[in-house]
């Protein structure tokens, strides 16, 4: 599939190039949902704030970074441009350690939410592979901060429910859900809410796939 936008970045460490390719209809390809991303908005435009250089592996903060160049799909009709763009590798996924280290730099800033959310989701990538797996004290602190910010910013309540559930605060999670989505009996079993209610009832604090 041809990306409809390609941005080229230069690594600060090794000075080599990598790409962020933007594809249309990414959201439509996601069939399996995950308990920690109830309907993340704007998935088409989503890029993780922290990535890794595919050449040297060093972390690179994509959020706010200047790109070297930008190409739109119409440009790839030119073979020369197309070849040079296609050779540039995509950015790599930042490791959990890189995401958790990055969080420390952004406390009490406007971007604290973005980096903490990424660190949590990156952690869940690993937890979901090795479930059940608990949280260490820094990871628990990360969830506590996300919950606090989310409450203050009045974010989507399902994110708050999921954060509470993963912290084993099942009563509080149920208390948020109860007034929002009753009567529970009418919910389709594959819905996010029904899945979260089931997990809370079972006192399951692990991230999970469904749908
Ligand atoms: Zn590099």
py3Dmol code that shows the C-alpha trace and the ligand (Angstrom):
import py3Dmol

protein = """\
ATOM      1  CA  UNK A   1       0.000   0.000   0.000  1.00  0.00           C
ATOM      2  CA  UNK A   2       1.249   3.478  -0.856  1.00  0.00           C
ATOM      3  CA  UNK A   3       1.459   5.877   2.060  1.00  0.00           C
ATOM      4  CA  UNK A   4      -0.418   9.099   1.470  1.00  0.00           C
ATOM      5  CA  UNK A   5       2.199  11.049   3.381  1.00  0.00           C
ATOM      6  CA  UNK A   6       5.818  10.289   4.198  1.00  0.00           C
ATOM      7  CA  UNK A   7       7.908  12.426   6.505  1.00  0.00           C
ATOM      8  CA  UNK A   8      11.648  11.959   6.652  1.00  0.00           C
ATOM      9  CA  UNK A   9      13.538  12.585   9.904  1.00  0.00           C
ATOM     10  CA  UNK A  10      17.253  12.614  10.716  1.00  0.00           C
ATOM     11  CA  UNK A  11      18.500  10.788  13.809  1.00  0.00           C
ATOM     12  CA  UNK A  12      20.256  13.096  16.280  1.00  0.00           C
ATOM     13  CA  UNK A  13      22.795  10.406  17.157  1.00  0.00           C
ATOM     14  CA  UNK A  14      23.863   8.645  13.940  1.00  0.00           C
ATOM     15  CA  UNK A  15      22.540  11.308  11.512  1.00  0.00           C
ATOM     16  CA  UNK A  16      20.939   8.619   9.333  1.00  0.00           C
ATOM     17  CA  UNK A  17      17.428   8.991   7.919  1.00  0.00           C
ATOM     18  CA  UNK A  18      14.176   7.264   8.831  1.00  0.00           C
ATOM     19  CA  UNK A  19      10.561   7.728   7.833  1.00  0.00           C
ATOM     20  CA  UNK A  20       7.159   8.154   9.379  1.00  0.00           C
ATOM     21  CA  UNK A  21       4.675   6.861   6.797  1.00  0.00           C
ATOM     22  CA  UNK A  22       1.058   7.804   7.120  1.00  0.00           C
ATOM     23  CA  UNK A  23      -1.519   5.463   5.598  1.00  0.00           C
ATOM     24  CA  UNK A  24      -5.183   6.084   5.021  1.00  0.00           C
ATOM     25  CA  UNK A  25      -7.760   3.872   6.714  1.00  0.00           C
ATOM     26  CA  UNK A  26      -5.462   2.471   9.387  1.00  0.00           C
ATOM     27  CA  UNK A  27      -8.359   2.441  11.835  1.00  0.00           C
ATOM     28  CA  UNK A  28     -10.487   0.254   9.564  1.00  0.00           C
ATOM     29  CA  UNK A  29      -7.827  -2.486   9.638  1.00  0.00           C
ATOM     30  CA  UNK A  30      -7.941  -2.882  13.396  1.00  0.00           C
ATOM     31  CA  UNK A  31     -10.277  -5.746  14.219  1.00  0.00           C
ATOM     32  CA  UNK A  32      -8.914  -6.773  17.598  1.00  0.00           C
ATOM     33  CA  UNK A  33      -9.376  -4.202  20.330  1.00  0.00           C
ATOM     34  CA  UNK A  34      -7.351  -3.862  23.495  1.00  0.00           C
ATOM     35  CA  UNK A  35      -8.609  -2.994  26.949  1.00  0.00           C
ATOM     36  CA  UNK A  36      -6.289   0.014  27.338  1.00  0.00           C
ATOM     37  CA  UNK A  37      -7.289   1.900  24.188  1.00  0.00           C
ATOM     38  CA  UNK A  38     -11.033   2.272  24.179  1.00  0.00           C
ATOM     39  CA  UNK A  39     -11.552   4.137  20.908  1.00  0.00           C
ATOM     40  CA  UNK A  40      -8.328   6.129  20.753  1.00  0.00           C
ATOM     41  CA  UNK A  41      -9.279   9.201  18.746  1.00  0.00           C
ATOM     42  CA  UNK A  42      -7.617  10.118  15.459  1.00  0.00           C
ATOM     43  CA  UNK A  43      -5.813   6.837  14.935  1.00  0.00           C
ATOM     44  CA  UNK A  44      -5.118   7.753  11.305  1.00  0.00           C
ATOM     45  CA  UNK A  45      -2.889  10.577  12.412  1.00  0.00           C
ATOM     46  CA  UNK A  46      -1.466   8.838  15.428  1.00  0.00           C
ATOM     47  CA  UNK A  47       2.280   8.644  15.759  1.00  0.00           C
ATOM     48  CA  UNK A  48       3.924   7.576  19.001  1.00  0.00           C
ATOM     49  CA  UNK A  49       5.578  10.597  20.637  1.00  0.00           C
ATOM     50  CA  UNK A  50       8.797   8.628  21.213  1.00  0.00           C
ATOM     51  CA  UNK A  51      10.286   6.281  18.615  1.00  0.00           C
ATOM     52  CA  UNK A  52      13.659   4.606  18.070  1.00  0.00           C
ATOM     53  CA  UNK A  53      16.106   5.119  15.209  1.00  0.00           C
ATOM     54  CA  UNK A  54      16.072   1.966  13.015  1.00  0.00           C
ATOM     55  CA  UNK A  55      19.845   2.337  12.405  1.00  0.00           C
ATOM     56  CA  UNK A  56      21.400   2.929  15.835  1.00  0.00           C
ATOM     57  CA  UNK A  57      18.421   2.200  18.134  1.00  0.00           C
ATOM     58  CA  UNK A  58      18.652   5.480  20.045  1.00  0.00           C
ATOM     59  CA  UNK A  59      15.410   7.076  21.214  1.00  0.00           C
ATOM     60  CA  UNK A  60      14.063   9.947  19.121  1.00  0.00           C
ATOM     61  CA  UNK A  61      11.306  12.296  20.218  1.00  0.00           C
ATOM     62  CA  UNK A  62       8.977  12.533  17.233  1.00  0.00           C
ATOM     63  CA  UNK A  63       6.604  14.903  18.969  1.00  0.00           C
ATOM     64  CA  UNK A  64       7.472  18.408  17.863  1.00  0.00           C
ATOM     65  CA  UNK A  65      10.508  17.262  15.842  1.00  0.00           C
ATOM     66  CA  UNK A  66      11.261  19.018  12.566  1.00  0.00           C
ATOM     67  CA  UNK A  67      11.125  16.737   9.539  1.00  0.00           C
ATOM     68  CA  UNK A  68      13.781  17.023   6.841  1.00  0.00           C
ATOM     69  CA  UNK A  69      11.316  16.572   4.018  1.00  0.00           C
ATOM     70  CA  UNK A  70       7.754  15.556   3.330  1.00  0.00           C
ATOM     71  CA  UNK A  71       6.215  13.727   0.377  1.00  0.00           C
ATOM     72  CA  UNK A  72       2.598  13.154  -0.512  1.00  0.00           C
ATOM     73  CA  UNK A  73       1.338  10.167  -2.473  1.00  0.00           C
ATOM     74  CA  UNK A  74       1.087  12.159  -5.676  1.00  0.00           C
ATOM     75  CA  UNK A  75       4.881  12.657  -5.582  1.00  0.00           C
ATOM     76  CA  UNK A  76       5.561   8.922  -5.773  1.00  0.00           C
ATOM     77  CA  UNK A  77       4.365   8.884  -9.417  1.00  0.00           C
ATOM     78  CA  UNK A  78       7.877  10.115 -10.160  1.00  0.00           C
ATOM     79  CA  UNK A  79      10.160   7.016 -10.171  1.00  0.00           C
ATOM     80  CA  UNK A  80      13.201   8.907  -8.854  1.00  0.00           C
ATOM     81  CA  UNK A  81      11.407  10.346  -5.868  1.00  0.00           C
ATOM     82  CA  UNK A  82       9.638   7.068  -5.219  1.00  0.00           C
ATOM     83  CA  UNK A  83      12.895   5.056  -5.156  1.00  0.00           C
ATOM     84  CA  UNK A  84      14.657   7.368  -2.767  1.00  0.00           C
ATOM     85  CA  UNK A  85      11.682   7.507  -0.419  1.00  0.00           C
ATOM     86  CA  UNK A  86      11.127   3.771  -0.428  1.00  0.00           C
ATOM     87  CA  UNK A  87      14.712   3.052   0.641  1.00  0.00           C
ATOM     88  CA  UNK A  88      14.349   5.020   3.855  1.00  0.00           C
ATOM     89  CA  UNK A  89      13.324   2.605   6.642  1.00  0.00           C
ATOM     90  CA  UNK A  90      10.425   3.262   8.981  1.00  0.00           C
ATOM     91  CA  UNK A  91      11.150   4.340  12.543  1.00  0.00           C
ATOM     92  CA  UNK A  92      11.399   1.524  15.086  1.00  0.00           C
ATOM     93  CA  UNK A  93       9.278   1.133  18.185  1.00  0.00           C
ATOM     94  CA  UNK A  94      10.813   2.687  21.299  1.00  0.00           C
ATOM     95  CA  UNK A  95      11.621   0.097  23.962  1.00  0.00           C
ATOM     96  CA  UNK A  96       9.784   0.013  27.269  1.00  0.00           C
ATOM     97  CA  UNK A  97      12.966   1.205  29.023  1.00  0.00           C
ATOM     98  CA  UNK A  98      13.243   4.172  26.625  1.00  0.00           C
ATOM     99  CA  UNK A  99       9.582   5.117  27.151  1.00  0.00           C
ATOM    100  CA  UNK A 100       9.895   4.848  30.932  1.00  0.00           C
ATOM    101  CA  UNK A 101      13.092   6.941  30.927  1.00  0.00           C
ATOM    102  CA  UNK A 102      11.416   9.567  28.744  1.00  0.00           C
ATOM    103  CA  UNK A 103       8.560   9.988  31.217  1.00  0.00           C
ATOM    104  CA  UNK A 104      10.956  11.301  33.855  1.00  0.00           C
ATOM    105  CA  UNK A 105      11.734  14.387  31.737  1.00  0.00           C
ATOM    106  CA  UNK A 106       8.146  15.579  31.376  1.00  0.00           C
ATOM    107  CA  UNK A 107       6.633  15.718  34.859  1.00  0.00           C
ATOM    108  CA  UNK A 108       4.324  18.697  35.366  1.00  0.00           C
ATOM    109  CA  UNK A 109       4.443  19.772  31.723  1.00  0.00           C
ATOM    110  CA  UNK A 110       1.740  19.882  29.060  1.00  0.00           C
ATOM    111  CA  UNK A 111       3.237  16.763  27.524  1.00  0.00           C
ATOM    112  CA  UNK A 112       3.263  14.633  30.657  1.00  0.00           C
ATOM    113  CA  UNK A 113       0.055  12.888  29.548  1.00  0.00           C
ATOM    114  CA  UNK A 114       1.407  11.958  26.096  1.00  0.00           C
ATOM    115  CA  UNK A 115       4.607  10.374  27.377  1.00  0.00           C
ATOM    116  CA  UNK A 116       3.012   8.657  30.354  1.00  0.00           C
ATOM    117  CA  UNK A 117       0.261   7.246  28.132  1.00  0.00           C
ATOM    118  CA  UNK A 118       2.838   5.860  25.709  1.00  0.00           C
ATOM    119  CA  UNK A 119       4.866   4.305  28.560  1.00  0.00           C
ATOM    120  CA  UNK A 120       1.690   2.645  29.879  1.00  0.00           C
ATOM    121  CA  UNK A 121       0.668   1.305  26.471  1.00  0.00           C
ATOM    122  CA  UNK A 122       4.209   0.101  25.772  1.00  0.00           C
ATOM    123  CA  UNK A 123       4.180  -1.679  29.126  1.00  0.00           C
ATOM    124  CA  UNK A 124       0.886  -3.295  28.195  1.00  0.00           C
ATOM    125  CA  UNK A 125       2.406  -4.520  24.913  1.00  0.00           C
ATOM    126  CA  UNK A 126       4.755  -6.592  27.050  1.00  0.00           C
ATOM    127  CA  UNK A 127       2.285  -7.490  29.807  1.00  0.00           C
ATOM    128  CA  UNK A 128      -0.190  -8.851  27.286  1.00  0.00           C
ATOM    129  CA  UNK A 129       2.505 -11.227  26.009  1.00  0.00           C
ATOM    130  CA  UNK A 130       3.557 -12.406  29.469  1.00  0.00           C
ATOM    131  CA  UNK A 131       0.295 -12.150  31.397  1.00  0.00           C
ATOM    132  CA  UNK A 132      -0.260 -12.218  34.302  1.00  0.00           C
ATOM    133  CA  UNK A 133       2.391  -9.699  35.207  1.00  0.00           C
ATOM    134  CA  UNK A 134       2.323  -7.141  38.024  1.00  0.00           C
ATOM    135  CA  UNK A 135       3.437  -3.512  38.134  1.00  0.00           C
ATOM    136  CA  UNK A 136       6.629  -2.270  39.768  1.00  0.00           C
ATOM    137  CA  UNK A 137       6.465   0.889  41.897  1.00  0.00           C
ATOM    138  CA  UNK A 138       7.382   3.244  39.008  1.00  0.00           C
ATOM    139  CA  UNK A 139       4.817   1.649  36.744  1.00  0.00           C
ATOM    140  CA  UNK A 140       2.141   1.927  39.420  1.00  0.00           C
ATOM    141  CA  UNK A 141       3.094   5.577  39.908  1.00  0.00           C
ATOM    142  CA  UNK A 142       2.710   6.098  36.156  1.00  0.00           C
ATOM    143  CA  UNK A 143      -0.859   4.755  36.275  1.00  0.00           C
ATOM    144  CA  UNK A 144      -1.647   6.907  39.323  1.00  0.00           C
ATOM    145  CA  UNK A 145      -0.412  10.033  37.515  1.00  0.00           C
ATOM    146  CA  UNK A 146      -2.375   9.161  34.361  1.00  0.00           C
ATOM    147  CA  UNK A 147      -5.502   8.669  36.445  1.00  0.00           C
ATOM    148  CA  UNK A 148      -5.000  11.972  38.224  1.00  0.00           C
ATOM    149  CA  UNK A 149      -4.443  13.887  34.954  1.00  0.00           C
ATOM    150  CA  UNK A 150      -7.321  12.098  33.261  1.00  0.00           C
ATOM    151  CA  UNK A 151      -9.701  13.035  36.070  1.00  0.00           C
ATOM    152  CA  UNK A 152      -8.547  16.645  36.060  1.00  0.00           C
ATOM    153  CA  UNK A 153      -8.798  16.935  32.263  1.00  0.00           C
ATOM    154  CA  UNK A 154     -12.168  15.135  32.180  1.00  0.00           C
ATOM    155  CA  UNK A 155     -10.956  12.593  29.628  1.00  0.00           C
ATOM    156  CA  UNK A 156     -12.970   9.680  28.310  1.00  0.00           C
ATOM    157  CA  UNK A 157     -14.199   7.874  31.462  1.00  0.00           C
ATOM    158  CA  UNK A 158     -13.398   4.415  30.047  1.00  0.00           C
ATOM    159  CA  UNK A 159      -9.695   5.259  30.221  1.00  0.00           C
ATOM    160  CA  UNK A 160     -10.155   6.047  33.922  1.00  0.00           C
ATOM    161  CA  UNK A 161     -12.004   2.772  34.441  1.00  0.00           C
ATOM    162  CA  UNK A 162      -9.205   0.862  32.730  1.00  0.00           C
ATOM    163  CA  UNK A 163      -6.497   2.616  34.771  1.00  0.00           C
ATOM    164  CA  UNK A 164      -8.328   1.834  38.024  1.00  0.00           C
ATOM    165  CA  UNK A 165      -8.900  -1.766  36.975  1.00  0.00           C
ATOM    166  CA  UNK A 166      -5.198  -2.282  36.215  1.00  0.00           C
ATOM    167  CA  UNK A 167      -4.379  -0.828  39.645  1.00  0.00           C
ATOM    168  CA  UNK A 168      -6.764  -3.436  41.165  1.00  0.00           C
ATOM    169  CA  UNK A 169      -9.091  -0.627  42.345  1.00  0.00           C
ATOM    170  CA  UNK A 170     -12.123  -2.589  41.185  1.00  0.00           C
ATOM    171  CA  UNK A 171     -14.731  -0.891  43.393  1.00  0.00           C
ATOM    172  CA  UNK A 172     -13.813   2.583  42.150  1.00  0.00           C
ATOM    173  CA  UNK A 173     -13.762   1.355  38.546  1.00  0.00           C
ATOM    174  CA  UNK A 174     -17.240  -0.135  38.956  1.00  0.00           C
ATOM    175  CA  UNK A 175     -18.467   3.083  40.568  1.00  0.00           C
ATOM    176  CA  UNK A 176     -17.472   5.102  37.501  1.00  0.00           C
ATOM    177  CA  UNK A 177     -19.089   2.617  35.125  1.00  0.00           C
ATOM    178  CA  UNK A 178     -22.354   2.115  36.998  1.00  0.00           C
ATOM    179  CA  UNK A 179     -24.059   5.504  36.512  1.00  0.00           C
ATOM    180  CA  UNK A 180     -22.741   5.913  32.965  1.00  0.00           C
ATOM    181  CA  UNK A 181     -23.944   2.722  31.359  1.00  0.00           C
ATOM    182  CA  UNK A 182     -27.027   1.271  32.905  1.00  0.00           C
ATOM    183  CA  UNK A 183     -28.870  -0.922  32.409  1.00  0.00           C
ATOM    184  CA  UNK A 184     -25.885  -3.189  31.916  1.00  0.00           C
ATOM    185  CA  UNK A 185     -28.002  -6.082  30.668  1.00  0.00           C
ATOM    186  CA  UNK A 186     -28.585  -4.421  27.284  1.00  0.00           C
ATOM    187  CA  UNK A 187     -24.908  -4.155  26.376  1.00  0.00           C
ATOM    188  CA  UNK A 188     -23.627  -6.327  23.527  1.00  0.00           C
ATOM    189  CA  UNK A 189     -21.064  -8.746  25.022  1.00  0.00           C
ATOM    190  CA  UNK A 190     -18.345  -7.649  22.577  1.00  0.00           C
ATOM    191  CA  UNK A 191     -18.620  -3.969  23.591  1.00  0.00           C
ATOM    192  CA  UNK A 192     -15.803  -2.298  25.486  1.00  0.00           C
ATOM    193  CA  UNK A 193     -18.037  -1.569  28.458  1.00  0.00           C
ATOM    194  CA  UNK A 194     -19.281  -5.160  28.733  1.00  0.00           C
ATOM    195  CA  UNK A 195     -15.702  -6.436  28.518  1.00  0.00           C
ATOM    196  CA  UNK A 196     -14.531  -4.059  31.256  1.00  0.00           C
ATOM    197  CA  UNK A 197     -17.455  -4.975  33.514  1.00  0.00           C
ATOM    198  CA  UNK A 198     -16.671  -8.674  33.056  1.00  0.00           C
ATOM    199  CA  UNK A 199     -12.985  -8.126  33.887  1.00  0.00           C
ATOM    200  CA  UNK A 200     -13.830  -6.026  36.963  1.00  0.00           C
ATOM    201  CA  UNK A 201     -16.281  -8.663  38.191  1.00  0.00           C
ATOM    202  CA  UNK A 202     -13.568 -11.307  37.795  1.00  0.00           C
ATOM    203  CA  UNK A 203     -11.049  -9.041  39.581  1.00  0.00           C
ATOM    204  CA  UNK A 204      -8.791  -9.294  36.556  1.00  0.00           C
ATOM    205  CA  UNK A 205      -6.172  -6.504  36.568  1.00  0.00           C
ATOM    206  CA  UNK A 206      -4.349  -7.510  33.357  1.00  0.00           C
ATOM    207  CA  UNK A 207      -4.588  -5.826  29.934  1.00  0.00           C
ATOM    208  CA  UNK A 208      -6.377  -8.029  27.384  1.00  0.00           C
ATOM    209  CA  UNK A 209      -7.487  -8.292  23.772  1.00  0.00           C
ATOM    210  CA  UNK A 210     -11.099  -8.726  22.787  1.00  0.00           C
ATOM    211  CA  UNK A 211     -13.413  -8.409  19.800  1.00  0.00           C
TER     212      UNK A 211
END
"""
ligand_1 = """\
1
ZN
Zn 20.396 6.688 14.738
"""
view = py3Dmol.view(width=600, height=400)
view.addModel(protein, "pdb")
view.setStyle({"model": 0}, {"cartoon": {"style": "trace"}})
view.addModel(ligand_1, "xyz")
view.setStyle({"model": 1}, {"stick": {}})
view.zoomTo()
view.show()
